[in-house]
């Protein structure tokens, strides 16, 4: 082999080795989840709340880069998670997730709890439950999820009785009239505050309490966030089923439960939020029960 052939052969070998090295580096350089190159994408509906900044900074301090993606449509964060566009979402309670999973045949999975937001009964005509007269009228939200919860709140308050004790799918048709002190009038959730002038009391979602010139402290009754009836309304972190044991995702749940983040969550709720720390197995058991009941409804 002459010198030119030797040099060409050497150059070719060097090129092959260089390409092999580049290929190896490419595989080794694939970014891990939670790095700036591949952040954990979290779908929420409240990205403007200050606690998300606190959370993001706390995650960064632990070496985890997160990207908060805000949605205005409550249906989209679950679809985004199912489609792989998100890694986690945090905006819903177990009852809402059950509805999505059953309707879509999906298995999105709760990996941690966040909080319960008590639902209150308000009145401008009466200062206490005892003052509400027999045959009194109570306005409740008419959407499926909040309507059932409102009925459970009124039962807990001793104002009505639901057939078979009620559940998170109860409707006004389940009210046992002869065992109930009040009647209920379903209205749009946004109208429950305005209805106060025409009824004895209203179940009002926290979002609309201010519309009646009230604060959450004016409620004459609120449900017990530790009661079994409140379990379907525990808000949750949700992942795809195959990612439920992912170490980084579960670390983010732990970060949420640091004091600074929890304080921010409570502040954002106007002091009404009650932090919950149910583990994933407990949450899944509650979800399974709701999904079983929901499937039976259909």
VOBA-1610 file (N, C-alpha, C; in pm, whole numbers, padded with zeros to 5 digits, always signed):
BEGIN
Unk+00087-00119+00000Unk+00000+00000+00000Unk+00089+00122+00000Unk+00062+00217-00094Unk+00145+00336-00099Unk+00103+00435+00008Unk+00177+00541+00020Unk+00154+00639+00125Unk+00016+00702+00111Unk-00023+00730-00016Unk-00155+00793-00037Unk-00266+00701+00010Unk-00254+00570-00023Unk-00356+00474+00018Unk-00360+00461+00170Unk-00242+00463+00230Unk-00234+00452+00375Unk-00303+00569+00442Unk-00277+00689+00390Unk-00338+00810+00448Unk-00490+00808+00431Unk-00535+00763+00310Unk-00679+00757+00287Unk-00746+00658+00381Unk-00681+00542+00400Unk-00737+00441+00488Unk-00744+00493+00631Unk-00639+00562+00671Unk-00636+00617+00807Unk-00745+00721+00825Unk-00763+00804+00719Unk-00867+00908+00727Unk-01005+00846+00736Unk-01026+00740+00657Unk-01157+00673+00660Unk-01184+00613+00796Unk-01085+00548+00854Unk-01100+00489+00986Unk-01130+00596+01090Unk-01060+00708+01080Unk-01083+00817+01175Unk-01226+00869+01163Unk-01275+00877+01038Unk-01411+00928+01017Unk-01513+00833+01077Unk-01490+00701+01053Unk-01582+00601+01109Unk-01585+00610+01260Unk-01466+00618+01320Unk-01458+00628+01467Unk-01526+00754+01517Unk-01508+00863+01443Unk-01568+00990+01484Unk-01720+00981+01478Unk-01771+00919+01369Unk-01916+00904+01358Unk-01970+00814+01468Unk-01897+00707+01498Unk-01940+00617+01604Unk-01943+00691+01737Unk-01839+00773+01758Unk-01833+00849+01883Unk-01948+00947+01892Unk-01980+01011+01778Unk-02092+01106+01777Unk-02222+01036+01808Unk-02238+00914+01748Unk-02361+00840+01776Unk-02373+00805+01921Unk-02263+00763+01983Unk-02264+00731+02125Unk-02295+00853+02207Unk-02233+00967+02172Unk-02258+01090+02247Unk-02402+01131+02236Unk-02464+01107+02116Unk-02603+01148+02094Unk-02695+01073+02189Unk-02670+00940+02202Unk-02753+00861+02292Unk-02731+00903+02436Unk-02607+00926+02473Unk-02576+00963+02611Unk-02630+01101+02644Unk-02641+01185+02540Unk-02683+01323+02564Unk-02834+01341+02565Unk-02912+01230+02542Unk-03057+01243+02545Unk-03098+01299+02681Unk-03169+01412+02683Unk-03199+01478+02810Unk-03294+01396+02897Unk-03268+01395+03025Unk-03355+01326+03120Unk-03476+01414+03151Unk-03587+01351+03185Unk-03707+01426+03221Unk-03678+01513+03343Unk-03723+01636+03335Unk-03701+01728+03446Unk-03580+01816+03430Unk-03509+01801+03316Unk-03397+01889+03286Unk-03448+02008+03205Unk-03369+02113+03195Unk-03414+02228+03114Unk-03448+02190+02972Unk-03379+02088+02917Unk-03406+02046+02780Unk-03534+01964+02768Unk-03577+01903+02877Unk-03698+01820+02876Unk-03773+01841+03007Unk-03835+01958+03025Unk-03903+01990+03151Unk-04027+01903+03174Unk-04064+01889+03299Unk-04189+01823+03333Unk-04302+01921+03305Unk-04394+01883+03218Unk-04503+01971+03175Unk-04627+01942+03259Unk-04675+02044+03327Unk-04787+02029+03420Unk-04905+02114+03373Unk-05020+02053+03352Unk-05139+02126+03312Unk-05220+02172+03432Unk-05254+02301+03435Unk-05331+02359+03545Unk-05436+02455+03486Unk-05523+02505+03574Unk-05619+02607+03530Unk-05606+02733+03616Unk-05493+02744+03685Unk-05476+02856+03778Unk-05331+02904+03782Unk-05265+02909+03667Unk-05123+02938+03664Unk-05088+03076+03717Unk-05186+03165+03727Unk-05161+03299+03777Unk-05144+03307+03927Unk-05177+03199+03999Unk-05163+03200+04144Unk-05015+03201+04183Unk-04982+03279+04286Unk-04842+03296+04327Unk-04777+03164+04369Unk-04856+03071+04421Unk-04794+02948+04471Unk-04730+02865+04360Unk-04771+02886+04235Unk-04706+02812+04127Unk-04562+02862+04107Unk-04539+02990+04129Unk-04402+03040+04123Unk-04319+02980+04235Unk-04376+02977+04356Unk-04308+02917+04470Unk-04276+02771+04441Unk-04373+02699+04385Unk-04355+02558+04354Unk-04246+02537+04250Unk-04249+02617+04143Unk-04151+02605+04036Unk-04009+02630+04088Unk-03995+02731+04173Unk-03864+02762+04229Unk-03816+02652+04324Unk-03909+02596+04402Unk-03872+02487+04492Unk-03829+02363+04414Unk-03898+02336+04302Unk-03860+02223+04218Unk-03722+02244+04158Unk-03697+02367+04112Unk-03566+02399+04054Unk-03454+02378+04155Unk-03482+02413+04280Unk-03382+02395+04386Unk-03350+02247+04408Unk-03443+02160+04368Unk-03422+02015+04379Unk-03371+01958+04247Unk-03339+02045+04151Unk-03285+02001+04024Unk-03389+01955+03923Unk-03516+01997+03945Unk-03624+01956+03854Unk-03680+02080+03785Unk-03675+02081+03653Unk-03732+02191+03577Unk-03876+02158+03541Unk-03969+02246+03577Unk-04109+02224+03542Unk-04158+02337+03453Unk-04257+02306+03373Unk-04318+02403+03284Unk-04469+02399+03308Unk-04524+02509+03361Unk-04666+02515+03394Unk-04743+02561+03271Unk-04840+02481+03229Unk-04922+02514+03112Unk-05065+02538+03158Unk-05116+02657+03130Unk-05249+02695+03176Unk-05357+02662+03073Unk-05474+02618+03123Unk-05588+02586+03038Unk-05711+02659+03091Unk-05797+02703+03001Unk-05922+02765+03043Unk-06039+02667+03029Unk-06020+02560+02955Unk-06122+02457+02936Unk-06086+02337+03025Unk-06175+02301+03116Unk-06145+02195+03213Unk-06128+02058+03148Unk-06175+02040+03026Unk-06163+01910+02961Unk-06023+01888+02902Unk-05952+01995+02871Unk-05828+01982+02795Unk-05709+01926+02873Unk-05691+01957+03003Unk-05573+01902+03071Unk-05571+01750+03078Unk-05686+01686+03090Unk-05687+01540+03090Unk-05658+01485+02952Unk-05714+01547+02850Unk-05687+01502+02714Unk-05540+01520+02680Unk-05482+01633+02722Unk-05340+01658+02698Unk-05251+01555+02766Unk-05292+01512+02885Unk-05216+01410+02957Unk-05228+01276+02885Unk-05348+01241+02845Unk-05369+01116+02772Unk-05289+01112+02642Unk-05282+01226+02574Unk-05215+01233+02445Unk-05063+01243+02457Unk-05011+01261+02579Unk-04867+01272+02598Unk-04813+01412+02584Unk-04901+01510+02572Unk-04856+01649+02564Unk-04821+01706+02701Unk-04870+01641+02807Unk-04840+01679+02944Unk-04785+01558+03018Unk-04711+01584+03126Unk-04659+01476+03210Unk-04744+01459+03336Unk-04806+01567+03379Unk-04890+01569+03499Unk-05001+01672+03477Unk-05109+01660+03555Unk-05196+01775+03567Unk-05242+01787+03711Unk-05288+01907+03747Unk-05330+01933+03884Unk-05435+02041+03880Unk-05562+01999+03872Unk-05670+02098+03863Unk-05805+02041+03906Unk-05813+01909+03926Unk-05943+01844+03938Unk-05954+01762+04066Unk-06080+01729+04102Unk-06098+01637+04213Unk-06129+01497+04158Unk-06136+01401+04249Unk-06153+01262+04209Unk-06282+01238+04132Unk-06388+01308+04171Unk-06516+01291+04102Unk-06504+01330+03954Unk-06434+01440+03927Unk-06418+01486+03789Unk-06333+01386+03710Unk-06225+01337+03771Unk-06139+01240+03703Unk-06216+01113+03671Unk-06298+01068+03765Unk-06377+00947+03740Unk-06467+00965+03619Unk-06529+01082+03609Unk-06615+01108+03494Unk-06538+01101+03364Unk-06417+01157+03363Unk-06335+01154+03242Unk-06295+01011+03207Unk-06243+00937+03306Unk-06195+00802+03279Unk-06306+00711+03226Unk-06424+00719+03287Unk-06534+00632+03246Unk-06583+00672+03107Unk-06594+00801+03082Unk-06644+00846+02953Unk-06548+00813+02839Unk-06417+00819+02868Unk-06317+00800+02763Unk-06254+00661+02765Unk-06290+00578+02860Unk-06227+00448+02871Unk-06080+00459+02903Unk-06044+00559+02982Unk-05903+00586+03013Unk-05869+00539+03154Unk-05741+00547+03190Unk-05700+00505+03323Unk-05602+00604+03385Unk-05626+00734+03364Unk-05544+00833+03430Unk-05550+00810+03580Unk-05438+00836+03647Unk-05419+00785+03783Unk-05378+00894+03882Unk-05444+00900+04000Unk-05404+00997+04102Unk-05276+00951+04172Unk-05178+01041+04184Unk-05054+01003+04252Unk-05032+01085+04380Unk-05122+01177+04408Unk-05110+01255+04531Unk-05227+01348+04547Unk-05255+01386+04671Unk-05366+01476+04703Unk-05315+01619+04715Unk-05406+01715+04701Unk-05371+01855+04722Unk-05458+01915+04833Unk-05585+01937+04805Unk-05670+02001+04905Unk-05817+01973+04877Unk-05899+01998+04977Unk-06044+02000+04963Unk-06089+02143+04990Unk-06185+02189+04912Unk-06238+02324+04931Unk-06383+02312+04978Unk-06408+02334+05107Unk-06543+02316+05161Unk-06648+02396+05083Unk-06768+02339+05076Unk-06881+02401+05007Unk-06975+02456+05113Unk-07012+02584+05101Unk-07086+02650+05207Unk-07232+02678+05176Unk-07311+02684+05284Unk-07451+02724+05278Unk-07461+02866+05332Unk-07523+02955+05256Unk-07531+03097+05292Unk-07677+03142+05297Unk-07701+03244+05380Unk-07835+03302+05387Unk-07826+03448+05426Unk-07908+03530+05365Unk-07920+03670+05406Unk-08048+03690+05486Unk-08129+03583+05496Unk-08255+03592+05569Unk-08247+03529+05708Unk-08151+03438+05726Unk-08142+03365+05852Unk-07996+03360+05898Unk-07978+03370+06029Unk-07842+03375+06085Unk-07788+03239+06122Unk-07872+03136+06122Unk-07828+03003+06160Unk-07915+02897+06095Unk-07872+02773+06101Unk-07950+02662+06047Unk-08085+02652+06115Unk-08085+02673+06247Unk-08209+02659+06324Unk-08317+02755+06279Unk-08278+02869+06223Unk-08375+02969+06182Unk-08444+02935+06050Unk-08384+02846+05973Unk-08445+02808+05845Unk-08574+02732+05873Unk-08687+02779+05823Unk-08816+02718+05859Unk-08843+02586+05786Unk-08930+02507+05845Unk-08977+02387+05777Unk-09044+02428+05648Unk-09013+02357+05541Unk-09066+02394+05410Unk-08987+02503+05342Unk-08875+02545+05404Unk-08790+02648+05345Unk-08731+02603+05213Unk-08692+02702+05134Unk-08641+02674+04999Unk-08491+02704+04994Unk-08413+02612+04938Unk-08269+02628+04927Unk-08227+02615+04780Unk-08154+02713+04729Unk-08102+02705+04593Unk-07972+02626+04593Unk-07956+02540+04493Unk-07834+02461+04480Unk-07786+02469+04335Unk-07656+02449+04309Unk-07607+02447+04171Unk-07672+02333+04093Unk-07696+02354+03965Unk-07765+02251+03886Unk-07673+02164+03802Unk-07540+02190+03804Unk-07450+02101+03730Unk-07430+01973+03809Unk-07409+01864+03738Unk-07412+01730+03797Unk-07323+01714+03919Unk-07197+01756+03908Unk-07103+01735+04018Unk-07138+01818+04140Unk-07158+01948+04121Unk-07185+02036+04234Unk-07324+02013+04293Unk-07420+01970+04211Unk-07554+01943+04260Unk-07553+01828+04361Unk-07486+01720+04326Unk-07478+01606+04417Unk-07408+01645+04547Unk-07300+01720+04534Unk-07227+01760+04654Unk-07313+01852+04741Unk-07387+01944+04678Unk-07474+02035+04753Unk-07579+01957+04832Unk-07635+01855+04771Unk-07733+01773+04841Unk-07671+01701+04960Unk-07548+01655+04945Unk-07479+01591+05056Unk-07451+01690+05169Unk-07418+01815+05131Unk-07395+01918+05231Unk-07523+01944+05311Unk-07636+01955+05242Unk-07763+01980+05310Unk-07802+01863+05398Unk-07770+01742+05355Unk-07796+01626+05440Unk-07707+01630+05564Unk-07581+01665+05545Unk-07489+01675+05659Unk-07536+01782+05757Unk-07599+01887+05703Unk-07649+01996+05788Unk-07780+01959+05857Unk-07837+01845+05823Unk-07961+01801+05886Unk-08086+01862+05826Unk-08074+01919+05705Unk-08188+01986+05643Unk-08267+01896+05548Unk-08206+01787+05504Unk-08280+01692+05420Unk-08221+01553+05434Unk-08294+01457+05379Unk-08251+01317+05380Unk-08250+01266+05237Unk-08143+01195+05202Unk-08131+01138+05068Unk-08155+00987+05073Unk-08218+00937+04971Unk-08245+00794+04962Unk-08114+00715+04971Unk-08116+00613+05056Unk-08000+00523+05076Unk-07876+00599+05122Unk-07894+00715+05182Unk-07781+00790+05234Unk-07715+00882+05133Unk-07754+00871+05006Unk-07698+00958+04904Unk-07557+00921+04865Unk-07510+00978+04756Unk-07373+00958+04709Unk-07337+01072+04615Unk-07222+01063+04554Unk-07176+01173+04468Unk-07246+01178+04334Unk-07353+01099+04318Unk-07435+01103+04196Unk-07580+01137+04229Unk-07608+01174+04354Unk-07745+01203+04394Unk-07803+01321+04317Unk-07934+01319+04298Unk-08008+01427+04232Unk-08124+01466+04322Unk-08192+01577+04291Unk-08309+01615+04371Unk-08416+01506+04378Unk-08418+01417+04281Unk-08515+01308+04283Unk-08488+01211+04398Unk-08367+01216+04455Unk-08331+01127+04566Unk-08366+01186+04702Unk-08417+01308+04705Unk-08455+01368+04833Unk-08581+01300+04886Unk-08575+01254+05011Unk-08692+01193+05075Unk-08773+01305+05138Unk-08878+01348+05069Unk-08951+01469+05107Unk-09007+01463+05248Unk-09065+01347+05288Unk-09128+01337+05419Unk-09027+01338+05534Unk-08899+01321+05502Unk-08797+01322+05606Unk-08707+01446+05596Unk-08747+01542+05514Unk-08664+01660+05488Unk-08732+01787+05536Unk-08650+01878+05588Unk-08701+02006+05638Unk-08719+02107+05527Unk-08637+02098+05421Unk-08639+02199+05315Unk-08662+02134+05179Unk-08695+02218+05082Unk-08698+02176+04942Unk-08581+02243+04871Unk-08543+02188+04756Unk-08429+02243+04684Unk-08472+02292+04546Unk-08405+02399+04503Unk-08430+02456+04371Unk-08298+02464+04295Unk-08275+02378+04196Unk-08150+02383+04120Unk-08148+02504+04027Unk-08035+02577+04030Unk-08015+02691+03939Unk-07870+02685+03891Unk-07840+02762+03789Unk-07701+02771+03742Unk-07611+02813+03859Unk-07495+02752+03868Unk-07405+02780+03981Unk-07378+02929+03999Unk-07367+03001+03888Unk-07340+03144+03894Unk-07459+03223+03948Unk-07577+03160+03950Unk-07699+03229+03995Unk-07733+03201+04141Unk-07660+03109+04204Unk-07694+03074+04342Unk-07679+03192+04436Unk-07581+03277+04411Unk-07562+03395+04496Unk-07676+03494+04476Unk-07714+03517+04351Unk-07821+03611+04320Unk-07956+03561+04372Unk-07970+03428+04382Unk-08097+03370+04426Unk-08123+03393+04574Unk-08024+03438+04650Unk-08041+03457+04794Unk-08159+03548+04828Unk-08189+03642+04743Unk-08299+03735+04771Unk-08436+03668+04759Unk-08441+03549+04698Unk-08568+03483+04675Unk-08585+03352+04752Unk-08479+03306+04819Unk-08486+03177+04889Unk-08439+03194+05032Unk-08455+03088+05111Unk-08412+03094+05250Unk-08260+03081+05263Unk-08199+03009+05170Unk-08053+02989+05174Unk-08007+02937+05039Unk-07876+02945+05015Unk-07818+02895+04891Unk-07686+02823+04920Unk-07664+02717+04849Unk-07531+02655+04844Unk-07454+02728+04736Unk-07344+02793+04773Unk-07271+02878+04677Unk-07126+02833+04667Unk-07081+02804+04546Unk-06940+02773+04524Unk-06854+02893+04564Unk-06735+02866+04612Unk-06646+02974+04657Unk-06625+03082+04552Unk-06624+03043+04424Unk-06598+03138+04316Unk-06704+03247+04309Unk-06824+03220+04362Unk-06935+03314+04346Unk-06982+03379+04475Unk-06914+03346+04586Unk-06955+03402+04715Unk-06949+03554+04714Unk-06844+03609+04654Unk-06829+03754+04649Unk-06939+03824+04573Unk-07004+03753+04480Unk-07112+03812+04402Unk-07232+03850+04489Unk-07241+03787+04607Unk-07351+03816+04698Unk-07309+03917+04805Unk-07190+03973+04791Unk-07142+04065+04892Unk-07106+03996+05022Unk-07073+03866+05013Unk-07041+03786+05130Unk-06896+03740+05126Unk-06849+03687+05236Unk-06720+03619+05242Unk-06745+03477+05289Unk-06644+03392+05276Unk-06662+03253+05317Unk-06691+03242+05466Unk-06652+03343+05544Unk-06679+03340+05687Unk-06827+03360+05718Unk-06905+03402+05618Unk-07048+03424+05640Unk-07131+03297+05624Unk-07070+03189+05586Unk-07145+03064+05568Unk-07207+03021+05701Unk-07332+02978+05697Unk-07396+02928+05819Unk-07371+02778+05836Unk-07317+02716+05731Unk-07275+02576+05741Unk-07181+02545+05625Unk-07080+02463+05651Unk-06990+02412+05547Unk-06968+02264+05572Unk-06945+02189+05465Unk-06923+02046+05483Unk-06789+02019+05550Unk-06780+01902+05612Unk-06659+01860+05683Unk-06561+01802+05583Unk-06444+01865+05565Unk-06349+01815+05466Unk-06290+01679+05501Unk-06310+01636+05625Unk-06258+01506+05668Unk-06365+01397+05666Unk-06489+01434+05632Unk-06596+01335+05627Unk-06584+01250+05502Unk-06638+01128+05507Unk-06630+01039+05391Unk-06702+01099+05271Unk-06807+01180+05297Unk-06881+01241+05187Unk-06798+01339+05108Unk-06689+01388+05168Unk-06601+01485+05100Unk-06492+01417+05018Unk-06475+01287+05033Unk-06364+01218+04966Unk-06366+01233+04813Unk-06481+01226+04746Unk-06478+01243+04600Unk-06430+01380+04556Unk-06427+01476+04649Unk-06393+01614+04613Unk-06252+01652+04656Unk-06170+01550+04687Unk-06029+01575+04712Unk-05962+01607+04579Unk-05894+01720+04573Unk-05822+01758+04451Unk-05690+01682+04445Unk-05642+01655+04325Unk-05536+01556+04308Unk-05434+01593+04200Unk-05316+01532+04215Unk-05216+01526+04109Unk-05246+01402+04026Unk-05239+01413+03894Unk-05276+01302+03807Unk-05168+01278+03702Unk-05136+01150+03681Unk-05041+01110+03577Unk-05103+01001+03491Unk-05033+00963+03384Unk-05072+00842+03312Unk-05042+00721+03401Unk-05118+00615+03385Unk-05104+00498+03473Unk-04961+00444+03471Unk-04900+00442+03353Unk-04765+00384+03343Unk-04658+00469+03409Unk-04691+00593+03442Unk-04594+00683+03505Unk-04620+00703+03654Unk-04716+00629+03710Unk-04759+00655+03847Unk-04647+00639+03950Unk-04550+00554+03921Unk-04440+00531+04016Unk-04314+00609+03981Unk-04323+00698+03883Unk-04206+00774+03841Unk-04151+00857+03957Unk-04022+00842+03983Unk-03959+00906+04099Unk-03967+01058+04092Unk-03942+01114+03974Unk-03943+01260+03960Unk-04083+01317+03979Unk-04183+01252+03923Unk-04320+01300+03937Unk-04364+01296+04083Unk-04329+01189+04152Unk-04367+01177+04293Unk-04289+01275+04380Unk-04168+01311+04337Unk-04093+01412+04409Unk-04165+01547+04401Unk-04226+01575+04288Unk-04301+01700+04272Unk-04421+01705+04366Unk-04484+01590+04388Unk-04595+01585+04486Unk-04542+01621+04624Unk-04425+01568+04659Unk-04365+01600+04788Unk-04333+01749+04799Unk-04284+01807+04691Unk-04251+01950+04691Unk-04377+02034+04712Unk-04488+01991+04653Unk-04615+02063+04673Unk-04650+02071+04821Unk-04614+01967+04894Unk-04651+01962+05036Unk-04546+02023+05129Unk-04457+02103+05072Unk-04369+02182+05159Unk-04450+02300+05215Unk-04407+02349+05328Unk-04484+02453+05399Unk-04511+02574+05313Unk-04409+02622+05241Unk-04424+02745+05163Unk-04531+02731+05054Unk-04533+02616+04987Unk-04631+02597+04880Unk-04771+02581+04940Unk-04783+02500+05043Unk-04914+02479+05104Unk-04974+02610+05156Unk-04890+02693+05216Unk-04939+02823+05265Unk-04992+02907+05149Unk-04925+02900+05036Unk-04970+02974+04918Unk-05102+02924+04866Unk-05122+02792+04869Unk-05247+02732+04824Unk-05362+02779+04912Unk-05341+02777+05042Unk-05446+02819+05135Unk-05477+02967+05117Unk-05373+03047+05100Unk-05394+03191+05080Unk-05474+03216+04952Unk-05441+03143+04844Unk-05511+03162+04716Unk-05659+03124+04726Unk-05692+03036+04820Unk-05831+02993+04836Unk-05909+03084+04930Unk-05847+03191+04974Unk-05913+03279+05070Unk-05924+03218+05207Unk-05836+03124+05235Unk-05834+03060+05366Unk-05928+02942+05378Unk-05996+02906+05269Unk-06094+02797+05278Unk-06034+02660+05249Unk-05924+02654+05176Unk-05867+02525+05138Unk-05817+02448+05259Unk-05840+02317+05257Unk-05792+02228+05362Unk-05699+02128+05296Unk-05571+02135+05329Unk-05471+02048+05267Unk-05499+01902+05302Unk-05489+01816+05202Unk-05506+01672+05221Unk-05378+01600+05178Unk-05345+01492+05249Unk-05222+01419+05216Unk-05247+01270+05194Unk-05368+01234+05149Unk-05397+01093+05119Unk-05293+01038+05023Unk-05249+00914+05046Unk-05149+00857+04956Unk-05216+00804+04829Unk-05134+00765+04734Unk-05184+00724+04602Unk-05278+00604+04611Unk-05246+00508+04697Unk-05330+00388+04708Unk-05468+00424+04761Unk-05473+00512+04859Unk-05601+00555+04915Unk-05684+00628+04809Unk-05619+00718+04737Unk-05689+00794+04633Unk-05740+00702+04523Unk-05660+00602+04485Unk-05702+00510+04380Unk-05823+00429+04426Unk-05825+00390+04553Unk-05938+00314+04605Unk-06066+00397+04600Unk-06057+00524+04636Unk-06173+00613+04629Unk-06217+00628+04484Unk-06119+00649+04394Unk-06150+00664+04251Unk-06218+00540+04196Unk-06168+00423+04233Unk-06226+00298+04183Unk-06374+00288+04223Unk-06403+00328+04348Unk-06542+00322+04394Unk-06632+00416+04316Unk-06582+00537+04290Unk-06661+00635+04214Unk-06684+00584+04072Unk-06578+00531+04010Unk-06590+00485+03871Unk-06687+00366+03862Unk-06685+00279+03963Unk-06778+00166+03964Unk-06922+00216+03971Unk-06946+00312+04060Unk-07080+00368+04073Unk-07123+00442+03946Unk-07028+00515+03887Unk-07059+00590+03766Unk-07092+00497+03649Unk-07015+00390+03636Unk-07040+00294+03528Unk-07178+00230+03545Unk-07217+00208+03671Unk-07347+00148+03697Unk-07462+00243+03662Unk-07433+00375+03669Unk-07536+00473+03635Unk-07570+00466+03485Unk-07467+00432+03406Unk-07486+00438+03262Unk-07542+00313+03203
//
